[in-house]
Amino acid sequence: MSINSLRQIRESFMISKAELSRNAKISALTLTRIEGGKPCRVETKRKILLALGLKLSDRDKVFHLV
């Protein structure tokens, strides 16, 4: 897969972009960019993982290294 799995995981949890961005305390635009494959800060990744109820050790399943 050429982009990260965040969108697929979010959709499998049946969570909207608005809901995830609100729970992670990031903007919906930031979430859209990340789902589109743009880089983000480690802190932003941490917020997203926790908002999804995932462990920090799951980061490689959600955010693939380029």
Contacts in CASP RR format, 6 or more apart in sequence:
PFRMAT RR
TARGET T0000
AUTHOR 0000-0000-0000
METHOD contacts of the structure
MODEL  1
MSINSLRQIRESFMISKAELSRNAKISALTLTRIEGGKPCRVETKRKILL
ALGLKLSDRDKVFHLV
1 64 0 8 1.000
3 35 0 8 1.000
3 36 0 8 1.000
3 37 0 8 1.000
3 64 0 8 1.000
4 34 0 8 1.000
4 35 0 8 1.000
4 36 0 8 1.000
4 37 0 8 1.000
4 62 0 8 1.000
4 63 0 8 1.000
4 64 0 8 1.000
5 61 0 8 1.000
5 62 0 8 1.000
5 63 0 8 1.000
5 64 0 8 1.000
6 34 0 8 1.000
6 35 0 8 1.000
6 48 0 8 1.000
6 62 0 8 1.000
6 63 0 8 1.000
7 35 0 8 1.000
7 36 0 8 1.000
9 52 0 8 1.000
9 61 0 8 1.000
9 62 0 8 1.000
10 17 0 8 1.000
10 20 0 8 1.000
10 35 0 8 1.000
10 52 0 8 1.000
13 52 0 8 1.000
15 23 0 8 1.000
15 52 0 8 1.000
17 28 0 8 1.000
17 31 0 8 1.000
17 32 0 8 1.000
17 35 0 8 1.000
18 28 0 8 1.000
20 31 0 8 1.000
20 48 0 8 1.000
20 51 0 8 1.000
20 52 0 8 1.000
21 27 0 8 1.000
21 28 0 8 1.000
21 30 0 8 1.000
21 31 0 8 1.000
23 51 0 8 1.000
24 31 0 8 1.000
24 44 0 8 1.000
24 47 0 8 1.000
24 48 0 8 1.000
24 50 0 8 1.000
24 51 0 8 1.000
25 47 0 8 1.000
25 51 0 8 1.000
26 44 0 8 1.000
26 47 0 8 1.000
26 48 0 8 1.000
30 40 0 8 1.000
30 44 0 8 1.000
31 48 0 8 1.000
33 40 0 8 1.000
34 40 0 8 1.000
34 44 0 8 1.000
34 48 0 8 1.000
39 66 0 8 1.000
45 59 0 8 1.000
45 62 0 8 1.000
45 63 0 8 1.000
46 56 0 8 1.000
48 62 0 8 1.000
49 55 0 8 1.000
49 56 0 8 1.000
49 58 0 8 1.000
49 59 0 8 1.000
49 62 0 8 1.000
50 56 0 8 1.000
52 62 0 8 1.000
54 61 0 8 1.000
54 62 0 8 1.000
END
